[in-house]
Amino acid sequence: MSVVFWELTTQGGGFSSIGLMKAEGPGLVRVHDRYAPGLHHVAWHADSRIDVDNLHRLLIEIGATVPDPPADYPAYGNGYYAVFFADPDGIKLEFVYLPRR
């Protein structure tokens, strides 16, 4: 069983961790369903709209699945600008810029 952990510690002492398990056995052929109980998507904060656009260009260059190219999403917040893409397992990923107030 292979598990990878990413850990983040903030200056204030906060701690976050993400653990990912390598697909093995029957999990190798199971398709991810983001509407089933469990993980829906993962988002990361971008420093600028330009960073979102640059990632989008890279995703297109490498042939990644990009169901939603960069766009404004005012329903999610004033200035919310994001690109949505999928990893090879079909997990929805998001790179989002939201101006800090």
TAKA-V279625 format. One record per backbone hydrogen bond with DSSP energy under -1.0 kcal/mol. CO is the residue of the C=O (numbers start at 1). NH is the residue of the N-H. Records with the same first field share a line. If there is no record, write none. Layout:
CO = NH + NH
//
This chain:
2 = 22
4 = 20
6 = 18
8 = 16
10 = 13
14 = 10
16 = 8
18 = 6
20 = 4
24 = 27
25 = 28
26 = 29
33 = 36
42 = 94
44 = 96
48 = 52
49 = 53
50 = 54
51 = 55
52 = 56
53 = 57
54 = 58
55 = 59
56 = 60
57 = 61
58 = 62
59 = 64
60 = 63
65 = 86
68 = 84
71 = 82
73 = 76
77 = 80
80 = 73
81 = 97
82 = 71
83 = 95
84 = 68
85 = 93
87 = 90
89 = 32
91 = 87
92 = 42
93 = 85
94 = 44
95 = 83
96 = 46
97 = 81
//
